[in-house]
Amino acid sequence: MAQVWDDIMKRLFTANPQHFLDWLIPGAQLQSERTIELKSRTLEADKLYNVMVNQLDMIWHVEMQRHSDAQMGRRLWEYNAMATITSGLPVCSFVIYLMQESQIVEPPYRLVLPTGQVGHIFYFTNVKLWEMPTATLKQPGLEGLLPLLTLTQEGKRPETVDEMIEGLIASHKTELLSIAYTLASLVFQKESEREWLIERFAMYQDILQESWVYQEILQEGREQGLEEGREQALRQTLISYMETRFPTLMPLAKQQTSTIKDPDVLQSVIVKLFAMQTAEEAERFLLTLGNDARKN
């Protein structure tokens, strides 16, 4: 699942990078996304951009984390140092954490020599969304950040979800509804909350399925292997949906669909599950999946 969250956040970031920049470095101007080959070892930073601050060029480096990482300080130092050496420009590094966890590495990172002296000291910025006032991301010009609202300080409220959805629609960013829905599922975990969340987004089901995120997942699947890739993408959609809507039926759903190889049949199963209103109804449907549905 780590790769799933990583992809979701990268897509959200790529959709409106200037909005993230306005939030993290007010007054900075985005120039272009930067691809830097971090030589001598396998290093891949989440996002690197050329930006201008006070009429001076700089590189903006952002990492997005679902979980804490004990090596984050060293990772950031390596990314930052390599990018600085390769580009010749100063690099400003941020880490955006989605969910509250213990043992988050705080700045600065220090590399201490055997003598006890500090050989390197590196400062970076942690952004902990759960500590962020919700109003901060509701400012005009930051509409691309609205899918993050439920992860903020006052995010776990029905009113916040309503504001998030209404804001995305009013700003003509309905393609971000699928990301908003997925991120909200991290916060609303109780069964009653899950049911409410599903119902709140139900009227936008067509938009969710037609969104660029959904289509991009399918396209990636096709590029990985046409029908096989499409099947893989659909299976991931099924798993994500069941985790959010009917978590207790996840083992049954996996079992009953494990031998479905035809992507069209699998897609039909998913569409029918989307229409189920209760866990009992979904369970009866899954139990009726016979050999015709599970053909090779």
Secondary structure, DSSP 8 states (H G I E B T S, - for coil): -HHHHHHHHHHHHHH-HHHHHHHHSTT-EEEEE-----TTS----SEEEEEEETTEEEEEEEEEESS--TTHHHHHHHHHHHHHHHHSS-EEEEEEE-S--S----S-EEEE-TTS-EEEEE--EEEEGGGS-GGGGGSTT-GGGGGGGGGSTT-SSHHHHHHHHHHHHHTT-GGGHHHHHHHHHHH--SHHHHHHHHHHHHTTHHHHHHSHHHHHHHHHHHHHHHHHHHHHHHHHHHHHHHHHH-GGGHHHHHHHHTT---HHHHHHHHHHHHT--SHHHHHHHHHT--TTTT--
